[in-house]
Amino acid sequence: MNKNRSIHYIIIPGYQNSGSEHWQTLWEKRLPNSHRTRPNSWDFPEHDDWVSALNREISAAKGPVILIAHSLGTITVAEWAAEYDSDKILGALLVAIPDVQRPDLPNAIQGFTNPRLEPLPFPSIAVLSSNDPYSALPRGRLFAQRLGAQIEEIGDYGHINHESGLGEWEAGLAWLDQLIHFDHQEQLLKKTATG
């Protein structure tokens, strides 16, 4: 894991936040310059509250940013990108994109049922499980494709959360390095084109 100290890692949990054993919480302790979004409506997510909480963290970052989103946090990233723009974002890791259009969606999440799934203006990697209870794999693929994300399927890991037994999830950290590498390649191409 490349612990680049100039990068700010913004962690965007899903519905009801990520607990002490969740890989997002373990990463927050491990990664330098990591910050978690702090919406006021963890248990009854309000769309504007969640998007504003992410925008506050991005605006406060003093350097380049990588977004680390899980579940409803991934939809929040898509909604943020549809409303705001920032050249700080190096990329986004989108883990366990939920199907917020499924018929049995909890009432508490109804404010996210019409997501704006447009290609993100920065590199992204979507990590999907084949037995996610909150999104059938074909739906996860569809959402990821609409966001323009590179898709990584990891097999039977449920909702890729604390119950999945991933611990600090080294494979996920490797995808963060890949996002940094994407940006490095892009900068080299720009320099070559203008040189």
Secondary structure per residue as TSV (DSSP state, phi and psi in degrees):
chain	resnum	aa	ss	phi	psi
A	1	M	-	360.0	123.7
A	2	N	-	-83.6	101.7
A	3	K	-	-85.1	74.2
A	4	N	-	-72.3	113.5
A	5	R	T	-77.3	-5.1
A	6	S	T	-87.8	-14.0
A	7	I	-	-88.8	139.3
A	8	H	E	-102.7	126.4
A	9	Y	E	-101.6	117.5
A	10	I	E	-104.8	119.3
A	11	I	E	-96.9	123.9
A	12	I	E	-117.9	94.5
A	13	P	-	-69.9	172.7
A	14	G	-	-97.6	-162.9
A	15	Y	T	-49.0	126.8
A	16	Q	T	71.4	14.4
A	17	N	-	73.4	174.2
A	18	S	-	-108.4	128.1
A	19	G	-	-79.4	-174.0
A	20	S	T	-64.7	-26.7
A	21	E	T	-96.9	-1.2
A	22	H	S	-72.2	142.6
A	23	W	H	-58.6	-31.6
A	24	Q	H	-62.1	-41.7
A	25	T	H	-67.6	-39.7
A	26	L	H	-65.4	-39.0
A	27	W	H	-67.2	-37.6
A	28	E	H	-58.6	-36.1
A	29	K	H	-74.5	-28.5
A	30	R	H	-90.0	-36.1
A	31	L	S	-87.0	132.9
A	32	P	T	-67.3	151.9
A	33	N	T	54.5	41.8
A	34	S	E	-103.1	140.4
A	35	H	E	-139.1	143.2
A	36	R	E	-103.7	140.4
A	37	T	-	-65.2	149.8
A	38	R	-	-131.6	67.0
A	39	P	-	-68.0	160.5
A	40	N	S	-86.5	-7.4
A	41	S	-	-121.8	56.1
A	42	W	S	-58.5	-44.4
A	43	D	S	-86.3	-24.2
A	44	F	S	-132.9	76.9
A	45	P	-	-56.5	126.3
A	46	E	-	-104.1	124.7
A	47	H	H	-48.7	-56.5
A	48	D	H	-65.6	-34.5
A	49	D	H	-62.8	-45.0
A	50	W	H	-68.3	-43.2
A	51	V	H	-65.9	-40.8
A	52	S	H	-65.6	-37.9
A	53	A	H	-62.6	-39.9
A	54	L	H	-67.4	-42.5
A	55	N	H	-62.6	-36.1
A	56	R	H	-60.9	-44.1
A	57	E	H	-66.9	-41.2
A	58	I	H	-64.6	-44.0
A	59	S	H	-63.1	-33.9
A	60	A	H	-79.1	-18.9
A	61	A	-	-65.6	135.2
A	62	K	S	-96.4	9.6
A	63	G	S	-156.3	-168.6
A	64	P	-	-63.4	152.6
A	65	V	E	-125.7	139.2
A	66	I	E	-117.8	131.3
A	67	L	E	-93.6	133.7
A	68	I	E	-122.8	98.3
A	69	A	E	-113.8	142.6
A	70	H	E	-125.8	137.4
A	71	S	T	54.2	-123.3
A	72	L	H	-60.5	-21.8
A	73	G	H	-62.0	-30.7
A	74	T	H	-69.1	-37.8
A	75	I	H	-67.5	-35.6
A	76	T	H	-61.7	-39.8
A	77	V	H	-61.0	-45.5
A	78	A	H	-62.1	-41.8
A	79	E	H	-67.0	-39.4
A	80	W	H	-60.7	-47.1
A	81	A	H	-64.0	-27.0
A	82	A	H	-75.9	-20.3
A	83	E	H	-107.1	-29.7
A	84	Y	-	-126.1	170.6
A	85	D	-	-140.9	142.2
A	86	S	-	-156.5	133.1
A	87	D	T	-86.0	7.0
A	88	K	T	-77.6	-22.6
A	89	I	E	-78.2	117.2
A	90	L	E	-80.6	-34.6
A	91	G	E	173.9	177.1
A	92	A	E	-140.3	135.2
A	93	L	E	-99.4	118.7
A	94	L	E	-113.9	106.0
A	95	V	E	-109.6	127.4
A	96	A	S	59.5	60.4
A	97	I	-	-61.6	121.4
A	98	P	-	-84.2	153.4
A	99	D	-	-85.8	94.7
A	100	V	T	-82.0	5.9
A	101	Q	T	-110.2	6.1
A	102	R	S	-73.0	152.6
A	103	P	T	-62.8	-30.5
A	104	D	T	-95.5	24.1
A	105	L	-	-60.8	132.0
A	106	P	-	-56.9	144.6
A	107	N	G	-55.9	-32.9
A	108	A	G	-62.9	-20.1
A	109	I	G	-107.8	11.3
A	110	Q	G	-60.2	-21.3
A	111	G	G	-70.5	-5.3
A	112	F	G	-115.1	16.4
A	113	T	S	-77.5	-9.7
A	114	N	S	-124.0	64.8
A	115	P	-	-69.7	147.5
A	116	R	-	-92.2	92.7
A	117	L	-	-95.5	79.4
A	118	E	-	-108.7	155.9
A	119	P	-	-54.5	128.2
A	120	L	-	-70.4	146.4
A	121	P	S	-85.2	21.2
A	122	F	S	-149.6	159.5
A	123	P	-	-61.4	145.9
A	124	S	E	-147.5	150.0
A	125	I	E	-123.7	125.0
A	126	A	E	-103.8	123.1
A	127	V	E	-105.3	122.2
A	128	L	E	-123.5	146.0
A	129	S	-	-105.2	147.0
A	130	S	T	-78.6	-13.3
A	131	N	T	-129.1	39.8
A	132	D	-	-68.5	120.7
A	133	P	T	-68.7	-14.1
A	134	Y	T	-106.3	3.7
A	135	S	S	-166.4	117.7
A	136	A	-	-62.5	144.8
A	137	L	H	-54.3	-42.0
A	138	P	H	-61.0	-33.7
A	139	R	H	-71.3	-41.1
A	140	G	H	-60.1	-43.0
A	141	R	H	-61.0	-44.5
A	142	L	H	-60.3	-47.9
A	143	F	H	-61.3	-44.0
A	144	A	H	-63.2	-41.9
A	145	Q	H	-62.8	-40.7
A	146	R	H	-66.4	-27.5
A	147	L	H	-84.2	-6.8
A	148	G	T	76.1	24.7
A	149	A	-	-87.7	148.1
A	150	Q	E	-70.3	131.2
A	151	I	E	-101.8	130.0
A	152	E	E	-123.0	118.9
A	153	E	E	-103.7	127.1
A	154	I	-	-111.4	8.4
A	155	G	S	89.6	-154.7
A	156	D	S	-82.8	88.8
A	157	Y	-	-127.1	25.5
A	158	G	T	55.6	-133.0
A	159	H	T	-90.8	16.1
A	160	I	S	50.9	52.4
A	161	N	S	-127.3	-158.7
A	162	H	G	-63.4	-24.9
A	163	E	G	-78.5	-9.2
A	164	S	G	-84.5	-6.6
A	165	G	T	68.4	33.2
A	166	L	-	-87.4	-16.4
A	167	G	T	60.1	-132.0
A	168	E	T	-79.8	-4.8
A	169	W	-	52.6	73.5
A	170	E	H	-61.1	-35.9
A	171	A	H	-61.8	-37.9
A	172	G	H	-65.0	-40.1
A	173	L	H	-62.9	-33.6
A	174	A	H	-64.7	-35.1
A	175	W	H	-68.2	-29.3
A	176	L	H	-62.7	-43.2
A	177	D	H	-59.6	-38.3
A	178	Q	H	-63.3	-38.7
A	179	L	H	-63.8	-39.8
A	180	I	H	-63.1	-40.7
A	181	H	H	-64.9	-40.3
A	182	F	H	-53.4	-48.7
A	183	D	H	-65.7	-39.4
A	184	H	H	-61.6	-43.6
A	185	Q	H	-61.8	-42.0
A	186	E	H	-62.9	-42.6
A	187	Q	H	-63.4	-39.6
A	188	L	H	-63.4	-41.5
A	189	L	H	-63.3	-40.9
A	190	K	H	-63.0	-43.6
A	191	K	H	-63.0	-41.1
A	192	T	H	-65.0	-41.0
A	193	A	H	-67.8	-35.5
A	194	T	H	-92.1	-11.8
A	195	G	-	-80.3	360.0
